[in-house]
């Protein structure tokens, strides 16, 4: 049965002022928005796609408009129960925070309220946070980006997940750290000070002066491992801690373990636990992958 054209709703008109008609959702709860016969974007409610409880325990429902190249064209608040905005700071600061997403490409990496040194890599967007509302703004960010990413991957060209691999989770054989490396279940990246100086196009002695790293030392020596498969996670963490990790992760989440033996660390000195690092990021098929420190072992660190 062919879909029936509908007149644009007030919600569509506010976010897509050039729209002339629309098609109601079918399999995915997303409204297609047209200017005459040309598709110009999609409108959706985040509650239909994701469920991230806010500080209040209830999700923050937003209406989001996404154009056909993955740029956010508008966001409206439908409902929320965040005490800090209802009884404290007021909704104005919430609206100001949300306005930062306007005209942003969702393939980028979004860092909220980061106090770390900003890196102009062309793919990272730094958003001002809100003092005293850290949890709420992080939930708003996760809600917007995850919902928009679902729509983009379902509807937009160039956003589909091209990965053709699947994690084998349950197979387990006891392996040493060296064996995990040999089987490439742990990835290692080494870069000497001389190699780093060459890549950065600066003299080795200047690099040593700026970073206080000896010219003969490894500049970078980073290990990375995906912990979800038992072959990796259980061998690295032990059975009890591996199970605790699995119990901590939400459905679809992936735990990445990073550790460094080099002189230049993958997180800065001013890094705040529970946030995203500025020195390290992930992408898949050209799509920024949101990563965040889960502070898994913080309770073991003596005060």
DRENLOTI-285835 format. One record per residue (C-alpha): residue number from 1; y, x, z. Coordinates in Angstrom, 2 decimals, m for minus. Last residue first. Layout:
+--------+---------+---------+---------+
! drengu !      c2 !      c1 !      c3 !
+--------+---------+---------+---------+
!    NUM !       Y !       X !       Z !
...
+--------+---------+---------+---------+
END
This chain:
+--------+---------+---------+---------+
! drengu !      c2 !      c1 !      c3 !
+--------+---------+---------+---------+
!    303 !    7.42 !   42.41 !   49.16 !
!    302 !    3.93 !   43.30 !   47.96 !
!    301 !    3.06 !   42.35 !   44.36 !
!    300 !   m0.07 !   40.17 !   44.27 !
!    299 !    1.87 !   36.90 !   44.01 !
!    298 !    3.57 !   38.13 !   40.84 !
!    297 !    0.25 !   38.49 !   38.99 !
!    296 !    0.60 !   35.79 !   36.35 !
!    295 !    4.36 !   35.99 !   35.93 !
!    294 !    4.05 !   33.61 !   32.96 !
!    293 !    6.39 !   35.74 !   30.81 !
!    292 !    7.46 !   33.72 !   27.82 !
!    291 !    6.73 !   33.77 !   24.10 !
!    290 !    7.95 !   31.36 !   21.43 !
!    289 !    6.48 !   32.24 !   18.04 !
!    288 !    9.09 !   32.79 !   15.33 !
!    287 !    7.81 !   31.59 !   11.95 !
!    286 !    7.57 !   34.03 !    9.03 !
!    285 !    3.84 !   33.38 !    8.68 !
!    284 !    3.44 !   34.17 !   12.36 !
!    283 !    6.15 !   35.80 !   14.43 !
!    282 !    6.22 !   37.52 !   17.79 !
!    281 !    9.03 !   39.12 !   19.78 !
!    280 !    9.63 !   42.15 !   21.95 !
!    279 !   12.87 !   43.85 !   22.99 !
!    278 !   14.65 !   40.66 !   24.01 !
!    277 !   12.00 !   39.51 !   26.46 !
!    276 !   11.50 !   35.79 !   27.10 !
!    275 !   11.94 !   34.39 !   30.61 !
!    274 !    9.63 !   33.85 !   33.59 !
!    273 !   10.55 !   37.15 !   35.20 !
!    272 !   14.10 !   38.35 !   34.51 !
!    271 !   14.55 !   41.50 !   32.41 !
!    270 !   17.48 !   43.71 !   33.47 !
!    269 !   15.52 !   46.95 !   33.10 !
!    268 !   14.49 !   45.96 !   29.59 !
!    267 !   11.02 !   44.88 !   28.51 !
!    266 !    8.85 !   46.64 !   25.92 !
!    265 !    9.12 !   49.89 !   27.85 !
!    264 !   10.23 !   53.20 !   26.37 !
!    263 !    8.40 !   56.10 !   28.03 !
!    262 !    4.98 !   55.05 !   26.83 !
!    261 !    1.97 !   53.81 !   28.82 !
!    260 !    2.66 !   50.13 !   28.17 !
!    259 !    0.88 !   46.88 !   28.85 !
!    258 !    0.97 !   43.56 !   27.07 !
!    257 !   m1.41 !   40.66 !   27.64 !
!    256 !   m1.05 !   37.65 !   25.37 !
!    255 !   m2.12 !   34.28 !   26.71 !
!    254 !   m2.38 !   31.50 !   24.14 !
!    253 !   m1.40 !   27.89 !   24.78 !
!    252 !   m3.13 !   25.11 !   22.84 !
!    251 !   m3.99 !   23.04 !   25.90 !
!    250 !   m2.00 !   24.25 !   28.89 !
!    249 !   m2.83 !   27.59 !   30.46 !
!    248 !   m3.19 !   28.06 !   34.22 !
!    247 !   m6.85 !   27.01 !   34.42 !
!    246 !   m7.67 !   29.52 !   31.69 !
!    245 !   m5.91 !   32.23 !   33.69 !
!    244 !   m7.79 !   31.35 !   36.86 !
!    243 !  m11.04 !   31.57 !   34.88 !
!    242 !  m10.11 !   35.07 !   33.72 !
!    241 !   m9.20 !   36.00 !   37.29 !
!    240 !  m12.63 !   34.99 !   38.57 !
!    239 !  m14.60 !   36.56 !   35.69 !
!    238 !  m12.88 !   39.94 !   35.60 !
!    237 !   m9.43 !   40.55 !   34.14 !
!    236 !  m10.02 !   42.91 !   31.20 !
!    235 !  m13.63 !   42.07 !   30.36 !
!    234 !  m13.11 !   38.37 !   31.05 !
!    233 !  m10.04 !   38.22 !   28.86 !
!    232 !  m11.38 !   40.13 !   25.87 !
!    231 !  m14.91 !   38.88 !   25.20 !
!    230 !  m13.99 !   35.65 !   27.00 !
!    229 !  m11.56 !   34.81 !   24.21 !
!    228 !   m8.23 !   33.56 !   25.64 !
!    227 !   m6.87 !   37.01 !   26.53 !
!    226 !   m5.15 !   38.03 !   23.31 !
!    225 !   m4.61 !   41.77 !   23.70 !
!    224 !   m1.66 !   44.12 !   23.26 !
!    223 !   m1.33 !   47.82 !   24.09 !
!    222 !    1.93 !   49.74 !   23.84 !
!    221 !    2.53 !   53.48 !   23.62 !
!    220 !    6.13 !   53.95 !   22.50 !
!    219 !    8.33 !   57.03 !   22.85 !
!    218 !    5.35 !   59.26 !   23.51 !
!    217 !    6.65 !   62.45 !   25.09 !
!    216 !    7.47 !   65.77 !   23.40 !
!    215 !   11.17 !   65.00 !   22.93 !
!    214 !   11.46 !   64.13 !   26.66 !
!    213 !   12.84 !   60.67 !   27.27 !
!    212 !   16.22 !   60.25 !   28.94 !
!    211 !   16.95 !   57.40 !   26.49 !
!    210 !   20.31 !   58.55 !   25.11 !
!    209 !   19.70 !   62.27 !   25.60 !
!    208 !   16.15 !   62.18 !   24.22 !
!    207 !   17.30 !   60.17 !   21.21 !
!    206 !   20.08 !   62.74 !   20.67 !
!    205 !   17.53 !   65.57 !   20.82 !
!    204 !   15.34 !   63.81 !   18.25 !
!    203 !   18.22 !   63.48 !   15.81 !
!    202 !   19.05 !   59.93 !   14.63 !
!    201 !   17.74 !   57.93 !   11.69 !
!    200 !   16.15 !   55.24 !   13.88 !
!    199 !   12.85 !   55.66 !   12.04 !
!    198 !   13.10 !   59.45 !   12.22 !
!    197 !   14.04 !   59.41 !   15.91 !
!    196 !   11.09 !   57.13 !   16.62 !
!    195 !    8.70 !   59.46 !   14.80 !
!    194 !    9.98 !   62.47 !   16.76 !
!    193 !    9.77 !   60.58 !   20.05 !
!    192 !    6.18 !   59.68 !   19.25 !
!    191 !    5.13 !   56.17 !   18.32 !
!    190 !    1.88 !   54.58 !   19.43 !
!    189 !    0.82 !   50.98 !   18.90 !
!    188 !   m2.52 !   49.85 !   20.31 !
!    187 !   m4.28 !   46.55 !   19.60 !
!    186 !   m7.09 !   45.50 !   21.91 !
!    185 !  m10.05 !   43.67 !   20.37 !
!    184 !  m10.01 !   46.40 !   17.75 !
!    183 !  m13.75 !   47.10 !   18.27 !
!    182 !  m12.89 !   50.68 !   19.28 !
!    181 !  m10.18 !   49.45 !   21.64 !
!    180 !  m12.52 !   47.00 !   23.35 !
!    179 !  m15.11 !   49.80 !   23.57 !
!    178 !  m12.59 !   52.07 !   25.28 !
!    177 !  m11.71 !   49.35 !   27.81 !
!    176 !  m15.40 !   48.91 !   28.57 !
!    175 !  m17.41 !   46.00 !   27.22 !
!    174 !  m19.66 !   43.40 !   28.85 !
!    173 !  m20.68 !   40.86 !   26.18 !
!    172 !  m19.23 !   37.37 !   26.05 !
!    171 !  m19.06 !   34.65 !   23.41 !
!    170 !  m17.08 !   31.64 !   24.65 !
!    169 !  m13.71 !   31.76 !   22.94 !
!    168 !  m14.14 !   32.68 !   19.30 !
!    167 !  m10.53 !   32.47 !   18.13 !
!    166 !  m10.04 !   31.11 !   14.63 !
!    165 !   m8.72 !   32.84 !   11.55 !
!    164 !   m7.21 !   31.39 !    8.38 !
!    163 !   m3.59 !   31.62 !    9.49 !
!    162 !   m1.21 !   30.15 !    6.93 !
!    161 !    0.47 !   27.74 !    9.35 !
!    160 !    2.67 !   25.53 !    7.21 !
!    159 !    6.41 !   26.10 !    7.26 !
!    158 !    6.95 !   27.12 !    3.63 !
!    157 !    7.27 !   23.57 !    2.33 !
!    156 !    8.25 !   21.03 !    4.94 !
!    155 !    6.43 !   17.95 !    6.24 !
!    154 !    3.64 !   18.75 !    8.67 !
!    153 !    4.72 !   22.25 !    9.65 !
!    152 !    8.34 !   21.18 !    9.88 !
!    151 !    7.53 !   18.10 !   11.96 !
!    150 !    5.46 !   20.07 !   14.46 !
!    149 !    8.13 !   22.79 !   14.61 !
!    148 !   10.81 !   20.20 !   15.37 !
!    147 !    8.78 !   18.90 !   18.32 !
!    146 !    8.12 !   22.40 !   19.66 !
!    145 !   11.71 !   23.56 !   19.22 !
!    144 !   13.42 !   20.55 !   20.77 !
!    143 !   11.08 !   20.07 !   23.73 !
!    142 !   10.81 !   23.77 !   24.54 !
!    141 !   14.60 !   24.08 !   24.54 !
!    140 !   15.06 !   20.96 !   26.69 !
!    139 !   12.41 !   22.26 !   29.11 !
!    138 !   14.23 !   25.60 !   29.36 !
!    137 !   17.48 !   23.69 !   29.94 !
!    136 !   15.98 !   21.68 !   32.80 !
!    135 !   14.41 !   24.65 !   34.56 !
!    134 !   17.61 !   26.70 !   34.46 !
!    133 !   19.92 !   23.95 !   35.70 !
!    132 !   21.81 !   25.73 !   38.51 !
!    131 !   23.89 !   27.68 !   35.95 !
!    130 !   23.53 !   26.31 !   32.44 !
!    129 !   22.29 !   28.54 !   29.63 !
!    128 !   24.22 !   29.94 !   26.71 !
!    127 !   22.03 !   30.28 !   23.65 !
!    126 !   21.12 !   33.55 !   21.95 !
!    125 !   19.63 !   33.07 !   18.49 !
!    124 !   17.21 !   35.75 !   17.27 !
!    123 !   16.22 !   36.31 !   13.63 !
!    122 !   19.06 !   38.44 !   12.27 !
!    121 !   18.07 !   41.43 !   14.42 !
!    120 !   21.35 !   41.68 !   16.28 !
!    119 !   19.93 !   42.61 !   19.68 !
!    118 !   21.62 !   41.24 !   22.78 !
!    117 !   21.31 !   43.26 !   25.97 !
!    116 !   19.59 !   41.15 !   28.59 !
!    115 !   21.39 !   38.37 !   30.40 !
!    114 !   19.38 !   35.71 !   28.58 !
!    113 !   20.59 !   32.16 !   29.09 !
!    112 !   18.26 !   30.70 !   26.48 !
!    111 !   16.59 !   32.88 !   23.85 !
!    110 !   15.76 !   31.08 !   20.61 !
!    109 !   13.69 !   32.80 !   17.91 !
!    108 !   14.45 !   31.66 !   14.38 !
!    107 !   12.21 !   29.56 !   12.16 !
!    106 !   14.04 !   26.53 !   13.58 !
!    105 !   17.16 !   27.20 !   11.50 !
!    104 !   20.23 !   26.32 !   13.56 !
!    103 !   22.86 !   23.92 !   12.17 !
!    102 !   23.34 !   22.21 !   15.56 !
!    101 !   21.24 !   23.87 !   18.27 !
!    100 !   24.29 !   24.87 !   20.35 !
!     99 !   25.22 !   21.17 !   20.69 !
!     98 !   22.31 !   20.75 !   23.15 !
!     97 !   24.08 !   22.93 !   25.72 !
!     96 !   27.35 !   21.07 !   25.36 !
!     95 !   25.55 !   17.74 !   25.71 !
!     94 !   23.90 !   18.94 !   28.94 !
!     93 !   27.25 !   20.20 !   30.21 !
!     92 !   28.75 !   16.75 !   29.61 !
!     91 !   25.81 !   14.99 !   31.28 !
!     90 !   27.04 !   15.58 !   34.82 !
!     89 !   26.83 !   18.72 !   36.96 !
!     88 !   25.26 !   17.06 !   39.96 !
!     87 !   24.04 !   13.47 !   40.13 !
!     86 !   22.66 !   12.61 !   36.69 !
!     85 !   22.75 !   16.08 !   35.14 !
!     84 !   21.21 !   18.00 !   38.06 !
!     83 !   18.92 !   15.06 !   38.84 !
!     82 !   17.15 !   15.20 !   35.44 !
!     81 !   15.89 !   11.69 !   34.69 !
!     80 !   16.17 !   11.63 !   30.90 !
!     79 !   16.65 !    9.20 !   28.03 !
!     78 !   17.77 !    9.00 !   24.42 !
!     77 !   19.89 !   12.15 !   24.22 !
!     76 !   21.04 !   12.87 !   20.67 !
!     75 !   20.41 !   15.88 !   18.44 !
!     74 !   21.80 !   16.58 !   14.97 !
!     73 !   21.37 !   18.51 !   11.75 !
!     72 !   18.67 !   20.97 !   12.83 !
!     71 !   17.80 !   23.20 !    9.88 !
!     70 !   14.20 !   23.31 !    8.63 !
!     69 !   14.79 !   23.39 !    4.87 !
!     68 !   14.40 !   19.63 !    4.32 !
!     67 !   16.82 !   18.63 !    7.08 !
!     66 !   15.90 !   17.97 !   10.69 !
!     65 !   17.44 !   15.21 !   12.80 !
!     64 !   16.42 !   15.02 !   16.45 !
!     63 !   16.42 !   12.14 !   18.93 !
!     62 !   15.73 !   13.41 !   22.42 !
!     61 !   13.46 !   12.28 !   25.25 !
!     60 !   13.46 !   14.50 !   28.33 !
!     59 !   10.01 !   14.26 !   29.89 !
!     58 !    9.51 !   13.05 !   33.48 !
!     57 !    8.60 !   15.24 !   36.46 !
!     56 !   12.24 !   15.35 !   37.57 !
!     55 !   12.48 !   19.07 !   36.75 !
!     54 !   11.34 !   18.16 !   33.24 !
!     53 !    7.82 !   17.25 !   32.13 !
!     52 !    7.04 !   18.59 !   28.64 !
!     51 !    5.33 !   15.93 !   26.54 !
!     50 !    5.54 !   16.52 !   22.80 !
!     49 !    5.47 !   14.48 !   19.57 !
!     48 !    6.48 !   10.88 !   20.21 !
!     47 !    8.59 !   11.93 !   23.20 !
!     46 !   10.62 !   14.14 !   20.83 !
!     45 !   11.99 !   11.21 !   18.89 !
!     44 !   12.18 !   11.66 !   15.13 !
!     43 !   14.49 !   11.76 !   12.12 !
!     42 !   13.65 !   13.58 !    8.91 !
!     41 !   15.76 !   14.97 !    6.11 !
!     40 !   17.46 !   14.84 !    2.73 !
!     39 !   14.85 !   13.23 !    0.45 !
!     38 !   16.57 !   12.41 !   m2.83 !
!     37 !   16.09 !    8.96 !   m4.36 !
!     36 !   19.42 !    7.50 !   m3.16 !
!     35 !   20.28 !    9.79 !   m0.25 !
!     34 !   17.04 !    9.64 !    1.68 !
!     33 !   15.76 !    9.87 !    5.27 !
!     32 !   12.07 !    9.98 !    6.16 !
!     31 !   11.35 !    8.62 !    9.63 !
!     30 !    8.84 !   10.58 !   11.72 !
!     29 !    6.07 !    9.22 !   13.92 !
!     28 !    3.33 !   10.96 !   11.89 !
!     27 !    0.78 !    8.75 !   10.13 !
!     26 !    3.30 !    6.32 !    8.64 !
!     25 !    6.93 !    6.43 !    9.80 !
!     24 !    9.52 !    4.12 !    8.17 !
!     23 !   11.15 !    5.10 !    4.90 !
!     22 !   14.90 !    5.44 !    4.66 !
!     21 !   18.00 !    4.42 !    2.74 !
!     20 !   21.56 !    5.51 !    1.89 !
!     19 !   21.95 !    8.73 !    3.88 !
!     18 !   25.23 !   10.66 !    3.53 !
!     17 !   26.08 !   10.33 !    7.27 !
!     16 !   22.74 !   11.91 !    8.32 !
!     15 !   22.97 !   12.23 !   12.12 !
!     14 !   25.09 !    9.17 !   12.88 !
!     13 !   23.75 !    7.19 !    9.92 !
!     12 !   20.12 !    7.72 !   10.99 !
!     11 !   20.80 !    6.34 !   14.47 !
!     10 !   22.78 !    3.40 !   13.06 !
!      9 !   19.73 !    2.49 !   10.97 !
!      8 !   19.50 !    3.01 !    7.24 !
!      7 !   18.34 !    0.10 !    5.14 !
!      6 !   14.61 !    0.16 !    4.54 !
!      5 !   12.45 !    1.05 !    1.54 !
!      4 !    8.92 !   m0.25 !    1.69 !
!      3 !    5.95 !    2.08 !    1.64 !
!      2 !    3.37 !    1.44 !   m1.04 !
!      1 !    0.00 !    0.00 !    0.00 !
+--------+---------+---------+---------+
END
